[in-house]
Amino acid sequence: MQEHLPIIGWEHLGMIHLTKIYESEINFSICTFWDGGYTVRLGDDINGFIDKSMCNDTFRDAVEELITMVLKNYPNSTYAKWCKE
């Protein structure tokens, strides 16, 4: 059985948000190319992308950008409703 590393602080909260976005059936991707920052995209290759952003700092910044995109583009989603609770 694989052991999971303990996650504390923001990392845990970030994983909760990524999971909640996924469970809301909202497609997204966060990609990186070494030393090129992170590309955050809302959508998918089949249906197209509706929003895209570059983050040159940290993975945390990329996740926060994704959260902003989801709330802007899917204000009535299960995820957005969860955020308001």
N, C-alpha and C positions, 0 to 999 in steps of 0.2 A: 504494500500500500504506500502510495506517495505521501510524504509529509509536506504540509504547507508551511511556509515561513510565516511567522507572526507579522501581521500588518497593523501598524499603529498610526494614529494621527490622520493627516490629510490623505495619505495613501489609501486608508480604509474608506474614508468618505468618498474619494474619487472612484473607487471600485464600486461602491454602492450606486453612485450616479450612473456610471457606465452600464451597470446591470439593469437599472430601472429604465434607461433609454432603450436598451436591447429588448427588455420585456414589453415595452410599449410598441414594439414592432417598427421602430424607426431605424432605417438603415443609415450607417455612417462608416467612415474609415478615418483612422489616424495613421499616417505613414511617415516614415523618416528616411532620410538619406544622410549618411554620416556627414556631419558638419554643415548640413543644409537646413537644419531645423525640422519642423513638423508641418505636414500638410493635413489639414482637417477638412473633410468633405462630408456633406450631408446628402445622402442619396446612395445610389449604387450604379454599377456598370450597366445593368440591364435597363433600368428605368430612368437613368440619368441622375445628375447631381443638381441640387437646387441652391446650394451654397458652398463656398469654398474659401479657405483662409490659410495663410501661412503664419506660423509662430516660430520665431527664431530663438526662443529662450528655453523653457523647460516643458516637460511633459504635462506638468500641472497647468501651465498656461494653455496648452493644447486642449486639455479636458475642459477647462473653464471656457474656452472659445466654443467648443462643441455645445456645452450647456447653453450658452448665449444663443447659438444658432437654432437649437431645438426649441427653446422658449419663444424665439421670434417667429419661426416658421410653422410650429405646431402648438399654438397656444391652447388648444382644446384637447391635447393628447393626454393620455393617462399619466405620462411623465410630468407634464405641466401641472396637472391637478395634484399629483403627489407633492410637487414642490411647494404648492400653496398650503398644504396641510400643516 
